[in-house]
Amino acid sequence: MTTKTARTLTVAEIEREIVAALTETDPEASTMTKFLPIRRELERRPGIAYAAPVTALLSLWGRGEVEVVMVRGSAYVKLADTFDRTPDHPAAIARGEHRRLMAI
């Protein structure tokens, strides 16, 4: 008798799943989408740990590939547009300031 174990997905694979879900939900990246349904769908899959979707989302956000807004404890996300992808201002980087997640 053999036991099958689920392969653990890498952060990069989970990132691709998040981008695919956002592209499917809003191909033009014009509206914010609640992240919880995407996260729950990912967590139902074998090989995805509880915190992995959030880790992947923060990685995408840190690279400027998605925008994240927190409203009353709920994360809303969308794919980044051209404006969102602009690099941080050099003066801010020189001061050690980088992208920050702001709760509203």
All heavy atoms as an XYZ file, in Angstrom:
808
protein
N       0.842     -1.175      0.000
C       0.000      0.000      0.000
C       0.888      1.240      0.000
O       1.793      1.370      0.810
C      -0.860     -0.025      1.263
C      -1.791      1.112      1.375
S      -2.881      0.724      2.766
C      -3.551      2.289      3.038
N       0.630      2.121     -0.934
C       1.418      3.356     -1.009
C       0.546      4.530     -0.601
O      -0.667      4.536     -0.796
C       1.937      3.590     -2.440
O       0.836      3.696     -3.316
C       2.869      2.494     -2.870
N       1.192      5.510     -0.027
C       0.489      6.715      0.396
C       0.917      7.860     -0.500
O       2.108      8.101     -0.669
C       0.840      7.056      1.864
O       0.558      5.915      2.663
C       0.056      8.243      2.342
N      -0.071      8.552     -1.079
C       0.244      9.711     -1.901
C       0.316     10.935     -1.010
O      -0.555     11.167     -0.188
C      -0.836      9.939     -2.956
C      -0.713      9.072     -4.150
C      -1.661      9.554     -5.214
C      -1.395      8.867     -6.517
N      -2.277      9.329     -7.571
N       1.364     11.705     -1.187
C       1.462     12.962     -0.454
C       1.323     14.100     -1.455
O       1.814     14.018     -2.584
C       2.811     13.083      0.285
O       3.864     12.955     -0.670
C       2.937     12.034      1.359
N       0.636     15.149     -1.032
C       0.437     16.297     -1.908
C       1.738     17.073     -2.037
O       2.457     17.268     -1.060
C      -0.649     17.193     -1.342
N       2.021     17.486     -3.245
C       3.216     18.288     -3.486
C       2.939     19.700     -2.986
O       1.903     20.285     -3.257
C       3.512     18.321     -4.985
C       4.760     19.089     -5.342
C       5.013     19.038     -6.827
N       4.086     19.839     -7.588
C       4.234     21.152     -7.818
N       5.252     21.787     -7.320
N       3.360     21.795     -8.545
N       3.860     20.249     -2.233
C       3.722     21.616     -1.732
C       4.040     22.586     -2.854
O       5.088     22.479     -3.492
C       4.675     21.856     -0.547
O       4.389     20.887      0.463
C       4.498     23.247      0.021
N       3.129     23.518     -3.098
C       3.350     24.511     -4.142
C       4.327     25.575     -3.655
O       4.341     25.944     -2.491
C       2.031     25.173     -4.536
C       0.976     24.258     -5.151
C      -0.286     25.039     -5.461
C       1.497     23.621     -6.417
N       5.121     26.083     -4.580
C       6.067     27.146     -4.240
C       5.328     28.477     -4.197
O       4.207     28.603     -4.703
C       7.194     27.230     -5.281
O       6.623     27.634     -6.532
C       7.923     25.901     -5.431
N       5.965     29.476     -3.609
C       5.378     30.813     -3.552
C       5.139     31.333     -4.970
O       4.101     31.936     -5.252
C       6.282     31.784     -2.745
C       5.773     33.210     -2.836
C       6.354     31.348     -1.296
N       6.062     31.079     -5.886
C       5.913     31.537     -7.277
C       4.676     30.917     -7.931
O       3.951     31.589     -8.670
C       7.166     31.215     -8.082
N       4.420     29.635     -7.654
C       3.237     28.978     -8.218
C       1.952     29.568     -7.625
O       0.977     29.769     -8.341
C       3.303     27.472     -7.967
C       4.389     26.779     -8.758
C       4.602     25.338     -8.335
O       4.568     25.051     -7.125
O       4.807     24.504     -9.232
N       1.981     29.857     -6.343
C       0.805     30.459     -5.707
C       0.597     31.874     -6.229
O      -0.548     32.297     -6.472
C       0.946     30.430     -4.173
C       1.009     28.982     -3.687
C      -0.217     31.160     -3.508
C       1.403     28.825     -2.241
N       1.688     32.605     -6.451
C       1.579     33.938     -7.041
C       0.897     33.868     -8.402
O       0.018     34.681     -8.716
C       2.958     34.578     -7.197
C       3.594     35.005     -5.910
C       5.021     35.489     -6.106
O       5.516     35.520     -7.256
O       5.641     35.848     -5.094
N       1.303     32.897     -9.221
C       0.673     32.733    -10.542
C      -0.816     32.439    -10.414
O      -1.630     32.926    -11.202
C       1.386     31.639    -11.337
C       2.706     32.097    -11.922
C       3.239     31.130    -12.962
N       3.614     29.826    -12.400
C       4.783     29.551    -11.853
N       5.711     30.476    -11.784
N       5.036     28.358    -11.378
N      -1.185     31.648     -9.424
C      -2.600     31.344     -9.192
C      -3.377     32.604     -8.803
O      -4.502     32.802     -9.236
C      -2.741     30.287     -8.097
C      -2.201     28.923     -8.468
C      -3.061     28.218     -9.500
O      -4.278     28.479     -9.565
O      -2.502     27.410    -10.252
N      -2.776     33.451     -7.972
C      -3.428     34.694     -7.561
C      -3.607     35.613     -8.764
O      -4.694     36.161     -8.981
C      -2.623     35.393     -6.443
C      -2.696     34.568     -5.152
C      -3.129     36.817     -6.209
C      -1.755     35.037     -4.054
N      -2.556     35.774     -9.560
C      -2.637     36.629    -10.752
C      -3.689     36.084    -11.724
O      -4.478     36.848    -12.285
C      -1.258     36.767    -11.433
C      -1.373     37.422    -12.800
C      -0.314     37.556    -10.535
N      -3.736     34.771    -11.887
C      -4.736     34.167    -12.776
C      -6.154     34.438    -12.268
O      -7.047     34.767    -13.051
C      -4.496     32.668    -12.903
N      -6.351     34.314    -10.959
C      -7.682     34.574    -10.388
C      -8.077     36.039    -10.566
O      -9.224     36.336    -10.908
C      -7.691     34.200     -8.905
N      -7.141     36.950    -10.349
C      -7.448     38.376    -10.534
C      -7.699     38.707    -11.994
O      -8.584     39.506    -12.309
C      -6.299     39.234     -9.990
C      -6.148     39.232     -8.472
C      -4.867     39.962     -8.070
C      -7.356     39.851     -7.808
N      -6.948     38.085    -12.900
C      -7.143     38.309    -14.328
C      -8.512     37.800    -14.761
O      -9.208     38.444    -15.546
C      -6.037     37.619    -15.143
O      -4.776     38.123    -14.711
C      -6.203     37.859    -16.627
N      -8.904     36.662    -14.229
C     -10.210     36.093    -14.561
C     -11.343     36.961    -14.005
O     -12.344     37.180    -14.673
C     -10.305     34.684    -13.991
C     -11.602     33.985    -14.312
C     -11.627     32.582    -13.724
O     -10.618     31.873    -13.828
O     -12.668     32.232    -13.151
N     -11.169     37.456    -12.792
C     -12.199     38.261    -12.138
C     -12.345     39.627    -12.793
O     -13.461     40.100    -13.009
C     -11.846     38.467    -10.642
O     -11.684     37.184    -10.051
C     -12.930     39.218     -9.912
N     -11.224     40.284    -13.089
C     -11.243     41.638    -13.637
C     -10.087     41.802    -14.617
O      -9.027     42.301    -14.251
C     -11.145     42.664    -12.494
C     -11.230     44.091    -12.975
O     -11.792     44.334    -14.066
O     -10.726     44.973    -12.265
N     -10.265     41.395    -15.881
C      -9.169     41.407    -16.846
C      -8.573     42.799    -17.094
O      -7.415     42.921    -17.453
C      -9.786     40.860    -18.131
C     -11.143     40.401    -17.801
C     -11.493     40.873    -16.436
N      -9.358     43.842    -16.899
C      -8.863     45.193    -17.170
C      -8.269     45.857    -15.931
O      -7.833     47.008    -16.003
C      -9.974     46.038    -17.760
C     -10.436     45.462    -19.089
C     -11.412     46.357    -19.810
O     -11.499     47.551    -19.456
O     -12.072     45.862    -20.712
N      -8.262     45.167    -14.812
C      -7.695     45.669    -13.558
C      -8.272     47.026    -13.185
O      -7.559     47.945    -12.829
C      -6.175     45.737    -13.640
N      -9.591     47.135    -13.270
C     -10.227     48.426    -13.006
C     -10.899     48.490    -11.637
O     -11.215     49.572    -11.172
C     -11.247     48.737    -14.100
O     -12.224     47.717    -14.158
N     -11.126     47.349    -10.998
C     -11.799     47.368     -9.700
C     -11.048     46.497     -8.698
O     -10.334     45.566     -9.056
C     -13.246     46.834     -9.800
O     -13.211     45.496    -10.290
C     -14.099     47.690    -10.722
N     -11.253     46.827     -7.443
C     -10.649     46.047     -6.365
C     -11.526     44.822     -6.108
O     -12.749     44.907     -6.158
C     -10.544     46.883     -5.092
C      -9.739     48.168     -5.238
S      -8.013     47.915     -5.635
C      -7.343     47.473     -4.048
N     -10.905     43.696     -5.844
C     -11.588     42.438     -5.587
C     -11.242     41.984     -4.176
O     -10.081     42.058     -3.771
C     -11.124     41.366     -6.596
O     -11.379     41.830     -7.911
C     -11.812     40.053     -6.360
N     -12.224     41.496     -3.450
C     -11.961     40.992     -2.106
C     -11.046     39.769     -2.205
O     -11.286     38.854     -2.991
C     -13.271     40.635     -1.412
C     -13.137     40.518      0.078
C     -14.484     40.502      0.753
C     -14.296     40.598      2.249
N     -15.571     40.711      2.929
N      -9.983     39.755     -1.405
C      -8.999     38.686     -1.472
C      -9.454     37.404     -0.775
O      -9.020     36.310     -1.137
C      -7.662     39.159     -0.869
C      -6.566     38.141     -0.961
C      -6.108     37.698     -2.186
C      -5.986     37.618      0.183
C      -5.092     36.755     -2.277
C      -4.974     36.684      0.106
C      -4.528     36.247     -1.127
N     -10.342     37.506      0.191
C     -10.728     36.335      0.978
C     -11.234     35.161      0.131
O     -10.798     34.023      0.347
C     -11.759     36.718      2.042
C     -12.146     35.602      3.012
C     -10.937     35.105      3.786
C     -13.217     36.091      3.967
N     -12.128     35.373     -0.849
C     -12.555     34.211     -1.660
C     -11.403     33.563     -2.435
O     -11.352     32.340     -2.568
C     -13.594     34.802     -2.621
C     -14.052     36.066     -1.980
C     -12.891     36.569     -1.185
N     -10.473     34.382     -2.913
C      -9.312     33.833     -3.629
C      -8.458     33.023     -2.662
O      -8.038     31.909     -2.966
C      -8.480     34.971     -4.269
C      -9.314     35.688     -5.333
C      -7.181     34.434     -4.857
C      -8.689     36.968     -5.854
N      -8.242     33.582     -1.477
C      -7.439     32.891     -0.460
C      -8.082     31.577     -0.060
O      -7.417     30.541      0.029
C      -7.281     33.795      0.760
C      -6.516     33.145      1.873
C      -6.422     34.048      3.070
N      -5.712     33.363      4.135
C      -5.417     33.908      5.286
N      -5.749     35.146      5.538
N      -4.781     33.218      6.189
N      -9.377     31.589      0.182
C     -10.071     30.354      0.600
C      -9.989     29.279     -0.483
O      -9.819     28.099     -0.182
C     -11.526     30.673      0.937
C     -11.635     31.475      2.212
C     -12.597     30.833      3.179
N     -12.510     31.485      4.471
C     -13.403     32.354      4.932
N     -14.451     32.661      4.203
N     -13.258     32.888      6.125
N     -10.133     29.702     -1.738
C     -10.039     28.743     -2.842
C      -8.640     28.123     -2.885
O      -8.501     26.910     -3.068
C     -10.350     29.433     -4.173
C     -10.182     28.548     -5.380
C     -11.083     27.321     -5.387
O     -12.207     27.403     -4.877
O     -10.647     26.274     -5.911
N      -7.627     28.923     -2.694
C      -6.254     28.401     -2.692
C      -6.016     27.470     -1.514
O      -5.371     26.430     -1.658
C      -5.247     29.552     -2.667
C      -5.139     30.368     -3.951
C      -4.320     31.627     -3.723
C      -4.547     29.533     -5.063
N      -6.537     27.836     -0.335
C      -6.320     27.021      0.861
C      -7.012     25.663      0.781
O      -6.629     24.732      1.479
C      -6.792     27.774      2.103
C      -5.890     28.935      2.471
C      -6.461     29.790      3.580
O      -7.635     29.603      3.968
O      -5.724     30.661      4.066
N      -8.026     25.535     -0.059
C      -8.720     24.248     -0.220
C      -7.881     23.250     -1.016
O      -8.115     22.052     -0.942
C     -10.056     24.449     -0.937
C     -11.160     24.904     -0.047
C     -12.496     24.729     -0.742
N     -12.900     25.878     -1.517
C     -13.565     26.924     -1.042
N     -13.880     26.967      0.218
N     -13.908     27.911     -1.824
N      -6.941     23.742     -1.758
C      -6.121     22.870     -2.596
C      -5.049     22.171     -1.761
O      -4.480     22.761     -0.856
C      -5.453     23.670     -3.704
C      -6.448     24.310     -4.625
C      -5.762     25.087     -5.682
N      -6.739     25.833     -6.460
C      -6.413     26.634     -7.438
N      -5.150     26.797     -7.777
N      -7.358     27.287     -8.096
N      -4.769     20.930     -2.079
C      -3.702     20.235     -1.347
C      -2.355     20.866     -1.665
O      -2.121     21.334     -2.767
C      -3.783     18.802     -1.879
C      -4.563     18.870     -3.134
C      -5.406     20.097     -3.082
N      -1.500     20.897     -0.674
C      -0.156     21.410     -0.888
C       0.000     22.902     -0.651
O       1.058     23.455     -0.890
N      -1.070     23.558     -0.192
C      -0.979     24.987      0.093
C      -1.223     25.200      1.578
O      -2.303     24.902      2.091
C      -1.975     25.804     -0.752
C      -1.626     25.667     -2.228
C      -1.951     27.269     -0.326
C      -2.477     26.477     -3.162
N      -0.219     25.695      2.257
C      -0.312     25.947      3.694
C      -1.206     27.154      3.954
O      -1.447     27.975      3.072
C       1.078     26.185      4.269
N      -1.651     27.283      5.190
C      -2.590     28.336      5.582
C      -2.086     29.741      5.240
O      -2.813     30.551      4.682
C      -2.867     28.225      7.086
C      -3.718     29.333      7.625
C      -5.088     29.361      7.366
C      -3.157     30.356      8.372
C      -5.881     30.382      7.862
C      -3.948     31.382      8.868
C      -5.306     31.396      8.610
O      -6.080     32.406      9.088
N      -0.853     30.053      5.553
C      -0.328     31.404      5.364
C       0.258     31.649      3.975
O       0.591     32.777      3.635
C       0.727     31.708      6.418
N       0.383     30.620      3.163
C       1.047     30.747      1.865
C       0.380     31.757      0.930
O       1.089     32.531      0.277
C       1.152     29.386      1.195
N      -0.957     31.817      0.817
C      -1.554     32.820     -0.070
C      -1.239     34.252      0.350
O      -0.995     35.113     -0.495
C      -3.058     32.532      0.013
C      -3.152     31.092      0.378
C      -1.978     30.873      1.289
N      -1.216     34.507      1.644
C      -0.904     35.862      2.123
C       0.559     36.191      1.842
O       0.888     37.296      1.408
C      -1.221     36.011      3.622
C      -0.754     37.346      4.150
C      -2.712     35.830      3.853
N       1.444     35.229      2.068
C       2.861     35.427      1.774
C       3.059     35.740      0.294
O       3.805     36.654     -0.066
C       3.666     34.166      2.158
O       3.457     33.899      3.548
C       5.141     34.336      1.875
N       2.377     34.999     -0.569
C       2.482     35.229     -2.013
C       1.912     36.592     -2.391
O       2.487     37.306     -3.217
C       1.762     34.116     -2.769
N       0.778     36.971     -1.789
C       0.174     38.271     -2.079
C       1.119     39.404     -1.683
O       1.324     40.358     -2.445
C      -1.161     38.423     -1.355
C      -1.858     39.770     -1.552
C      -2.281     39.953     -3.006
C      -3.044     39.895     -0.626
N       1.720     39.304     -0.514
C       2.645     40.346     -0.067
C       3.888     40.409     -0.948
O       4.436     41.489     -1.189
C       3.023     40.126      1.393
C       1.897     40.380      2.389
C       2.337     40.029      3.801
C       1.397     41.809      2.311
N       4.314     39.278     -1.464
C       5.445     39.246     -2.384
C       5.084     39.968     -3.683
O       5.865     40.779     -4.195
C       5.847     37.802     -2.652
O       6.912     37.737     -3.550
N       3.895     39.688     -4.213
C       3.417     40.377     -5.423
C       3.312     41.879     -5.173
O       3.700     42.691     -6.013
C       2.053     39.823     -5.852
C       2.029     38.438     -6.471
C       0.602     37.911     -6.530
C       2.654     38.471     -7.852
N       2.768     42.243     -4.035
C       2.603     43.648     -3.686
C       3.953     44.347     -3.546
O       4.146     45.459     -4.031
C       1.790     43.763     -2.394
C       1.723     45.143     -1.853
C       0.970     46.185     -2.336
C       2.447     45.654     -0.739
N       1.185     47.303     -1.577
C       2.095     46.994     -0.584
C       3.362     45.102      0.141
C       2.614     47.799      0.419
C       3.883     45.896      1.145
C       3.509     47.235      1.266
N       4.897     43.685     -2.917
C       6.230     44.265     -2.733
C       6.929     44.550     -4.046
O       7.730     45.487     -4.146
N       6.650     43.763     -5.076
C       7.236     43.982     -6.399
C       6.389     44.930     -7.244
O       6.742     45.214     -8.387
C       7.396     42.651     -7.119
C       8.446     41.751     -6.537
C       8.812     40.609     -7.459
N       7.683     39.864     -7.971
C       7.133     38.791     -7.391
N       7.636     38.343     -6.254
N       6.115     38.168     -7.939
N       5.257     45.380     -6.717
C       4.412     46.314     -7.452
C       3.533     45.663     -8.504
O       3.030     46.330     -9.405
N       3.314     44.348     -8.397
C       2.497     43.653     -9.389
C       1.008     43.703     -9.056
O       0.169     43.514     -9.931
C       2.964     42.209     -9.534
C       4.370     42.120    -10.109
C       4.838     40.693    -10.301
O       4.001     39.844    -10.645
O       6.029     40.451    -10.093
N       0.681     43.912     -7.790
C      -0.715     44.068     -7.374
C      -0.808     45.245     -6.416
O       0.181     45.651     -5.806
C      -1.293     42.797     -6.682
C      -1.302     41.605     -7.612
C      -0.548     42.487     -5.402
N      -1.997     45.781     -6.295
C      -2.274     46.814     -5.304
C      -3.175     46.211     -4.252
O      -4.067     45.399     -4.567
C      -2.945     48.023     -5.951
C      -1.986     48.843     -6.789
C      -0.789     49.342     -6.002
O      -0.974     49.957     -4.933
O       0.340     49.112     -6.453
N      -2.949     46.570     -3.004
C      -3.714     46.028     -1.886
C      -4.230     47.185     -1.044
O      -3.490     48.101     -0.730
C      -2.838     45.107     -0.998
C      -3.644     44.554      0.167
C      -2.214     43.994     -1.801
N      -5.506     47.120     -0.711
C      -6.120     48.093      0.187
C      -6.829     47.305      1.273
O      -7.550     46.352      0.988
C      -7.143     48.986     -0.560
C      -7.838     49.927      0.400
C      -6.479     49.758     -1.670
N      -6.591     47.684      2.518
C      -7.274     47.050      3.639
C      -8.438     47.944      4.060
O      -8.241     49.119      4.320
C      -6.322     46.864      4.817
C      -5.169     45.924      4.564
S      -5.661     44.212      4.341
C      -6.146     43.781      5.991
N      -9.634     47.376      4.097
C     -10.823     48.105      4.528
C     -11.482     47.297      5.632
O     -11.926     46.173      5.393
C     -11.813     48.317      3.363
C     -13.045     49.059      3.838
C     -11.145     49.053      2.209
N     -11.487     47.864      6.836
C     -12.074     47.196      8.001
C     -11.578     45.770      8.162
O     -12.343     44.835      8.395
C     -13.589     47.232      7.932
C     -14.142     48.621      8.035
C     -15.622     48.601      8.067
N     -16.117     49.954      8.212
C     -17.347     50.245      8.524
N     -18.224     49.283      8.713
N     -17.723     51.490      8.631
N     -10.299     45.583      7.981
C      -9.688     44.282      8.185
C      -9.751     43.339      7.000
O      -9.221     42.243      7.055
N     -10.402     43.745      5.913
C     -10.488     42.898      4.720
C      -9.578     43.441      3.626
O      -9.574     44.638      3.358
C     -11.924     42.855      4.192
O     -12.770     42.243      5.122
N      -8.824     42.553      3.011
C      -7.929     42.953      1.928
C      -8.685     42.946      0.604
O      -9.376     41.983      0.276
C      -6.748     41.997      1.846
N      -8.539     44.034     -0.132
C      -9.060     44.137     -1.491
C      -7.850     44.298     -2.399
O      -6.933     45.064     -2.098
C     -10.000     45.330     -1.635
C     -11.310     45.132     -0.928
C     -11.429     45.345      0.434
C     -12.427     44.692     -1.622
C     -12.628     45.142      1.097
C     -13.639     44.487     -0.967
C     -13.723     44.718      0.388
O     -14.910     44.510      1.035
N      -7.839     43.581     -3.513
C      -6.673     43.563     -4.390
C      -7.080     43.789     -5.831
O      -8.234     43.576     -6.211
C      -5.899     42.226     -4.275
C      -5.361     42.015     -2.887
C      -6.764     41.047     -4.682
N      -6.117     44.229     -6.627
C      -6.279     44.313     -8.077
C      -4.906     44.237     -8.704
O      -3.899     44.487     -8.042
C      -6.996     45.587     -8.498
C      -6.167     46.849     -8.475
C      -6.967     48.011     -9.035
C      -6.099     49.228     -9.259
N      -5.219     49.121    -10.396
N      -4.875     43.869     -9.971
C      -3.606     43.861    -10.681
C      -3.136     45.299    -10.831
O      -3.947     46.217    -10.991
C      -3.775     43.221    -12.061
C      -4.091     41.730    -12.056
C      -4.409     41.255    -13.464
C      -2.938     40.939    -11.477
N      -1.840     45.506    -10.780
C      -1.285     46.847    -10.901
C      -1.415     47.343    -12.337
O      -1.281     46.578    -13.285
C       0.177     46.830    -10.476
N      -1.700     48.634    -12.463
C      -1.698     49.248    -13.784
C      -0.379     49.994    -13.973
O       0.521     49.914    -13.140
C      -2.910     50.165    -13.977
C      -3.005     51.245    -12.919
O      -1.981     51.584    -12.303
O      -4.115     51.761    -12.716
N      -0.251     50.746    -15.059
C       1.010     51.430    -15.354
C       1.402     52.386    -14.240
O       2.561     52.451    -13.841
C       0.880     52.199    -16.679
O       0.468     51.286    -17.681
C       2.207     52.810    -17.087
N       0.453     53.124    -13.710
C       0.747     54.065    -12.632
C       1.240     53.331    -11.394
O       2.185     53.765    -10.738
C      -0.498     54.886    -12.296
C      -0.273     55.850    -11.171
C       0.428     57.030    -11.373
C      -0.747     55.576     -9.902
C       0.649     57.916    -10.340
C      -0.535     56.456     -8.852
C       0.169     57.635     -9.076
N       0.597     52.216    -11.064
C       0.987     51.446     -9.881
C       2.392     50.866     -9.998
O       3.066     50.655     -8.996
C       0.014     50.291     -9.643
C      -1.399     50.759     -9.384
O      -1.563     51.839     -8.800
O      -2.332     50.036     -9.765
N       2.814     50.596    -11.218
C       4.108     49.943    -11.427
C       5.286     50.913    -11.435
O       6.430     50.494    -11.571
C       4.099     49.159    -12.736
C       3.200     47.958    -12.680
C       3.176     47.257    -14.031
N       2.131     46.265    -14.069
C       2.334     44.970    -13.921
N       3.535     44.510    -13.751
N       1.325     44.133    -13.965
N       5.019     52.207    -11.313
C       6.122     53.156    -11.296
C       6.986     52.885    -10.069
O       6.464     52.581     -8.995
C       5.627     54.613    -11.273
O       4.775     54.790    -10.147
C       4.900     54.967    -12.547
N       8.287     53.005    -10.216
C       9.161     52.717     -9.071
C       8.974     53.758     -7.967
O       8.513     54.860     -8.206
C      10.564     52.775     -9.667
C      10.437     53.522    -10.947
C       9.021     53.367    -11.411
N       9.358     53.358     -6.779
C       9.310     54.290     -5.655
C      10.202     55.489     -5.966
O      11.216     55.372     -6.657
C       9.788     53.613     -4.376
C       8.821     52.551     -3.886
O       7.635     52.612     -4.255
O       9.258     51.662     -3.146
N       9.822     56.637     -5.442
C      10.590     57.855     -5.666
C      11.996     57.676     -5.083
O      12.145     57.180     -3.963
C       9.874     59.032     -4.992
C      10.407     60.348     -5.416
N      11.523     60.899     -4.847
C       9.985     61.210     -6.370
C      11.767     62.059     -5.418
N      10.847     62.279     -6.344
N      13.032     58.077     -5.828
C      14.402     57.893     -5.336
C      14.655     58.536     -3.970
O      15.398     57.981     -3.158
C      15.262     58.552     -6.421
C      14.418     58.500     -7.648
C      13.002     58.609     -7.184
N      14.039     59.692     -3.703
C      14.230     60.341     -2.400
C      13.654     59.480     -1.280
O      14.236     59.388     -0.195
C      13.591     61.727     -2.397
N      12.527     58.839     -1.546
C      11.920     57.967     -0.535
C      12.815     56.754     -0.289
O      12.999     56.334      0.861
C      10.536     57.528     -0.974
N      13.380     56.212     -1.334
C      14.275     55.062     -1.183
C      15.522     55.474     -0.395
O      15.977     54.752      0.487
C      14.655     54.482     -2.563
C      13.414     53.866     -3.221
C      15.766     53.441     -2.438
C      13.615     53.438     -4.645
N      16.047     56.669     -0.685
C      17.218     57.157      0.027
C      16.943     57.320      1.521
O      17.825     57.115      2.348
C      17.686     58.487     -0.573
N      15.695     57.655      1.866
C      15.319     57.797      3.276
C      14.997     56.448      3.912
O      14.672     56.369      5.089
C      14.096     58.711      3.412
C      14.361     60.163      3.115
C      13.168     61.026      3.507
N      11.934     60.630      2.867
C      11.453     61.151      1.734
N      12.114     62.094      1.108
N      10.308     60.728      1.236
N      15.050     55.392      3.112
C      14.730     54.068      3.638
C      13.233     53.776      3.654
O      12.797     52.824      4.280
N      12.457     54.589      2.938
C      11.004     54.379      2.872
C      10.675     53.560      1.627
O      11.189     53.845      0.549
C      10.270     55.715      2.810
C      10.474     56.587      4.014
C       9.870     57.967      3.835
O       9.268     58.236      2.786
O      10.006     58.769      4.774
N       9.849     52.582      1.804
C       9.430     51.751      0.689
C       7.919     51.625      0.719
O       7.261     52.220      1.576
C      10.110     50.383      0.756
C      11.602     50.489      0.736
N      12.312     50.766     -0.410
C      12.520     50.420      1.730
C      13.602     50.826     -0.138
N      13.754     50.619      1.167
N       7.392     50.842     -0.159
C       5.941     50.645     -0.202
C       5.435     50.235      1.170
O       6.040     49.438      1.863
C       5.567     49.553     -1.195
C       5.868     49.917     -2.591
C       5.512     48.756     -3.508
N       5.607     49.178     -4.871
C       4.594     49.648     -5.577
N       3.403     49.692     -5.055
N       4.757     50.044     -6.806
N       4.293     50.810      1.548
C       3.701     50.478      2.830
C       2.242     50.101      2.612
O       1.563     50.690      1.774
C       3.775     51.662      3.794
C       5.177     51.968      4.234
C       5.186     53.149      5.121
N       5.088     54.325      4.265
C       4.987     55.569      4.695
N       4.955     55.808      5.965
N       4.931     56.569      3.857
N       1.792     49.163      3.379
C       0.392     48.791      3.360
C      -0.311     49.698      4.359
O       0.066     49.761      5.526
C       0.224     47.326      3.771
C      -1.177     46.760      3.725
C      -1.724     46.800      2.302
C      -1.168     45.343      4.241
N      -1.301     50.444      3.888
C      -2.005     51.372      4.758
C      -3.422     50.866      4.996
O      -4.133     50.555      4.049
C      -2.053     52.759      4.128
C      -0.670     53.363      3.964
S      -0.696     54.991      3.222
C      -1.497     55.912      4.504
N      -3.802     50.771      6.240
C      -5.161     50.351      6.581
C      -6.067     51.570      6.556
O      -5.714     52.642      7.048
C      -5.191     49.704      7.961
N      -7.237     51.409      5.966
C      -8.207     52.509      5.886
C      -9.391     52.188      6.770
O      -9.901     51.122      6.791
C      -8.685     52.703      4.429
C      -7.489     53.069      3.556
C      -9.756     53.754      4.359
C      -7.819     53.166      2.098
